[in-house]
Amino acid sequence: MGFKDIFGRKRSVSGEEAEKEKERLMALERDIIMALRQVYDPEIPVNIYDLGLVYELKVDEDHNVYIKMTLTAPNCPMADYVVDAVRAAVEDVPGVVSAKIDLVFEPVWDKSRMSEEALVELGLDD
């Protein structure tokens, strides 16, 4: 496994170093998910992560974050607010360098993407 040095060149690392970096990235990803759970859909009292609005979350070796997400409805008047809130929450996580948020509407969101906790919160756990 290779990492970049301060000049952007690839450098080799030992197995132990690679494992430590992998653990750091996993911890950073957990912290990002915790931050996403603090962002709520303005119309639904459930956070965007448990609603299943986050389709993809990637953290690269330079600690740049990529999120592909959707909204419950494509014509949501609060779209800019939600995207800005997600970007701010992620960029506030210690260790994150930058966040790129892509808002997509394919595939279409439906309640099957919601966590069990979100279903219970909204009384949809039939």
N, C-alpha and C positions, 0 to 999 in steps of 0.2 A: 504494500500500500504506500502511496506517495502523498506528500503534502507539499504546499508551496512555501518557499522562503519569503522573506520580506520584499524580494524583488520580483515575485511571481513565478520564480523558477521552481520546477518540481524537485523535491528532495526525497531521498529515501529515509524511511524511519524503521526502527526495530519493531518487532512484533509487539513488544511491551508498550512502546510509544503509540503504536497504532491502536492497540486495545484501549489505552487511556483516552486517546482522542475520540474513539468510538463511544466510550462511556460519557465523555463530556458532551458530545453531540446528542446522545440519548437524553441526558439530563436537561440540556437546553430545550429539546423538543418537549419534554414533560412540562418545563416552565412555560413554554409558549402555549401549550394546551391549557394550563391553569389560567393564563392571561386571557385566552379566548373564552374561557368559561365566565369571565367577568363582563363580557360584551353581550348585551341582550337585544333581541329583536324589539323594536319600539312598540310593536303591536301585540306581542305575545310574551307572557312573563316567563320565558325560558331562554337560557343563553344559546348563542348561535352554534356552539360546538355540539351541545346535546340535542339541538334541533336537527342536526345533521346537515347544516348549511356549508360545512367545510368538506370539500370533496378531496382535497389533496393538500398535504403539508410537507414541505421539503426544507431541510437545513443543509447548506453546503459546508465544505470544510473551512470556509472563510467566515462562517456564521451569518451568511445572508439567508433570508427566509423567503420562500415562495409559497403562497397560498392560493389555491384555486377554490373559489366558493360560489355559492348561489344565494338566492333569496327565496322566500316562500312564494313570492309572486313576481313575475318579471316587471310589472308596472308599479312596483313599490315606490311610493313617493319619498321614502326615507333611504333610498339606495346609497346616495352619497354619504349620508350620515353614518350608515352601518359600515361601509368600506373604510371611511376615515377613522371610525372608532376601532376597527380591527387593526388597521395600520398603526395607530397610536399605541394600542395595547401591546402589540407585538414588539414595536420598536422600544417600548419602555422596559422590556425584559432585559436584565443585565446579561451582557454577552452578545446580544443581537446587534449586528452591524447595520443591516437594512432590511426592509420588508417590501416585497412586491406582491400586490394583491390583484388577481385576475377574477373579475366577476363574469360568470358564465351562466347560461340557462339551459345547457344540454349536458347531461340529462336533466330533465325536469325534476324538481324536488317533489317528493311526496312523503307522507308521514312514516313510511317504512324505513326512512333514514334516521328517524329519531331514536335516541337512547331510551332504555326502559324507564329511567328516571324522568325523562321529559314526558313520556306517555302517561306515567302515573300523575305527574304534576298537572297535566291538562285533562285528566280523567278519560284518557283514550286507551286505557290498558285492558280493554275488553277481550 
